[in-house]
Amino acid sequence: MSLNVNSARAASRALAGAGNPTPQLKRGMFQKKGATQESPAVNLVLTLVLSIGAIVMAAPLVWMVSTSLKTKDGVYALPPEWIPDPFVWDTYVRVFQDTYVLSGIKNSLIVAVSVTVIGSVFSALAAFALAKLRLPGKNAIFLLLLSGMMVPFPTLMIPQFVMFSRIGWVDTLLPLIVPVILGNVIMIFFLRQYLHNVPDSLVEAAKIDGASYWKIFWSMIMPLIRPAVAAQFILWFMFVWNDYLAPIIYLNSPERQTLQVVIANMNVQYATQRDYPLIMAASVISVIPILIVFLVFQRQIIESIALTGSKT
């Protein structure tokens, strides 16, 4: 009987020792599992690959700026000249004097700013309503909005053109502004998913304190989703600014065309004259507003990425 008891005690001690390793063994196990030292060779390879990718991505932009400062003969020089010799700054004077670039910039700014600024507010309101308000059938409304994304624009071009021509909107900026000024489905979807991370108790507590939904949206929701709105704002601004298909359909007069259509017409007119520096100067000017918008909102974009990473 005593032998059986002693055997049982020895077995329990052995099991306890197996289930609870010594501190030294624990330390070694965790160090081995958590060891994530990066290899210098791997870092070197990653740096080289990323550097090559950055050069490949930046090369067309650098060549565009370089070409805009060359002479007509310098564009065709062999070997190619990355640094113009001499620098021709008069091209940027001619681009405003001899073309419709200035009116194109004005029209593109009117369309892009009005659509993205007003549309972002409406998109944020729609996302707030679909995510936090108790609306009957809001999921069906959301699915209906998403189904609209499946309809390609070429199938709507002819009906829209006929409709806008009957009400006299052709050759104006209204067909480019009115259909999209009330919101962007992609932005609504993104902000709605972003708002799901905001607790419903915050909205309910503000409602109990007597705040209206309009007050809750501007004082509580908008500061929380500002990074996400900024990220989507840049993408939407780039899309509207670079849009070429819709403006070329509705705009006929040169003084009413957007910048992208003006540059396309310049390519037809000045390419036969081998005046590629003038075309590239207009292209450089068309990139500047996008860079300005990105520099203004880059902090919000980084904040959006940081918040997204902290929630995953």
C-alpha positions, -999 to 999 in steps of 0.1 A, spaced: 0 0 0 28 24 9 46 14 -23 16 24 -44 14 58 -26 50 66 -30 48 56 -67 18 79 -72 36 108 -55 67 103 -77 45 102 -108 28 135 -98 61 152 -92 73 140 -126 42 153 -143 45 186 -124 81 190 -135 72 182 -171 43 208 -171 63 235 -153 98 238 -169 125 255 -150 129 293 -153 161 288 -174 142 265 -198 113 289 -200 136 318 -207 153 298 -235 120 288 -250 106 323 -251 139 338 -264 139 313 -292 103 319 -301 105 356 -299 138 360 -316 131 381 -348 166 395 -355 167 408 -390 196 397 -412 218 424 -427 218 406 -460 180 406 -461 179 443 -453 204 451 -480 184 431 -506 151 449 -496 168 483 -498 181 476 -533 148 463 -545 129 493 -531 155 517 -544 152 503 -579 114 504 -577 115 541 -566 138 550 -595 116 532 -620 85 550 -606 101 585 -604 119 583 -638 89 593 -660 82 623 -637 118 634 -638 119 630 -676 87 650 -679 101 679 -659 134 677 -678 117 677 -712 97 707 -703 129 727 -698 146 716 -730 147 731 -765 129 713 -793 162 698 -806 172 688 -771 142 664 -769 157 643 -797 193 645 -785 213 612 -784 223 600 -759 192 614 -740 199 644 -718 185 642 -684 198 676 -675 187 702 -700 214 723 -717 205 751 -718 175 755 -694 146 770 -713 122 787 -688 103 806 -715 82 774 -722 63 780 -690 55 815 -701 43 803 -735 21 776 -721 -1 804 -705 1 827 -735 -5 804 -764 -28 778 -750 -60 774 -729 -41 759 -699 -52 788 -676 -89 783 -683 -84 745 -681 -69 749 -646 -98 771 -635 -124 747 -649 -107 716 -634 -105 734 -600 -142 743 -601 -151 707 -608 -127 689 -585 -130 712 -555 -168 714 -556 -173 677 -561 -148 665 -536 -155 690 -508 -193 689 -509 -194 653 -519 -171 643 -489 -195 659 -465 -225 641 -480 -206 608 -481 -196 612 -444 -233 620 -435 -245 589 -454 -219 567 -438 -229 580 -403 -265 573 -410 -259 538 -424 -236 529 -396 -250 545 -364 -286 554 -369 -316 531 -365 -331 534 -400 -355 508 -413 -340 490 -443 -306 507 -440 -289 474 -450 -310 472 -481 -302 508 -489 -265 501 -485 -267 470 -508 -285 491 -533 -257 517 -533 -231 490 -537 -250 474 -566 -247 508 -584 -210 503 -585 -215 473 -607 -229 494 -636 -201 506 -658 -200 542 -669 -200 534 -707 -235 519 -704 -247 552 -689 -229 576 -713 -256 578 -740 -287 581 -717 -269 607 -696 -258 627 -727 -294 627 -741 -308 638 -708 -283 666 -703 -286 678 -739 -324 681 -735 -321 703 -704 -293 724 -720 -264 713 -699 -241 702 -727 -209 724 -730 -212 734 -693 -196 721 -662 -229 710 -646 -229 674 -660 -195 669 -644 -206 682 -610 -243 675 -603 -243 637 -608 -215 631 -582 -218 660 -559 -241 641 -535 -215 615 -526 -192 587 -536 -203 551 -531 -167 539 -525 -162 567 -499 -195 558 -482 -185 522 -480 -151 529 -466 -163 554 -440 -192 531 -430 -168 503 -423 -145 527 -404 -174 539 -382 -181 503 -371 -151 506 -349 -167 536 -330 -187 523 -301 -225 529 -303 -225 539 -266 -208 572 -275 -236 582 -298 -262 570 -273 -246 589 -245 -245 621 -265 -281 616 -275 -292 611 -238 -273 644 -230 -296 662 -255 -273 665 -285 -289 664 -319 -276 641 -346 -262 671 -365 -243 681 -333 -231 645 -328 -219 643 -364 -198 675 -364 -186 674 -328 -180 637 -322 -180 617 -355 -163 640 -378 -131 644 -357 -129 606 -353 -132 599 -391 -111 629 -403 -81 608 -412 -102 584 -432 -120 613 -449 -86 628 -458 -74 596 -473 -105 591 -494 -105 628 -503 -71 626 -520 -81 595 -540 -113 611 -551 -96 644 -560 -71 626 -581 -98 607 -599 -119 639 -607 -88 660 -616 -75 633 -640 -109 625 -655 -108 627 -693 -138 606 -706 -167 627 -692 -152 661 -700 -145 652 -736 -181 640 -740 -198 671 -726 -174 700 -732 -169 714 -767 -157 750 -763 -120 753 -757 -125 779 -729 -148 756 -710 -127 724 -712 -109 709 -682 -71 708 -681 -69 671 -692 -88 678 -724 -68 709 -730 -36 689 -728 -50 662 -751 -58 689 -777 -23 703 -773 -9 669 -780 -28 669 -813 -19 705 -822 17 708 -811 30 673 -816 31 679 -854 53 710 -846 76 689 -825 69 712 -796 70 685 -769 85 709 -743 53 729 -744 32 698 -739 53 685 -710 52 719 -693 14 717 -693 17 682 -679 40 693 -651 15 721 -642 -14 695 -641 5 674 -615 11 704 -591 -24 705 -576 -23 668 -568 11 672 -551 -3 702 -531 -33 682 -519 -12 653 -509 13 675 -489 -16 692 -471 -33 659 -461 -3 636 -457 -4 638 -419 -40 627 -418 -32 598 -442 -4 586 -419 -27 590 -389 -53 569 -407 -28 542 -414 -16 542 -378 -52 539 -365 -60 511 -388 -28 492 -378 -36 497 -341 -71 482 -345 -59 450 -363 
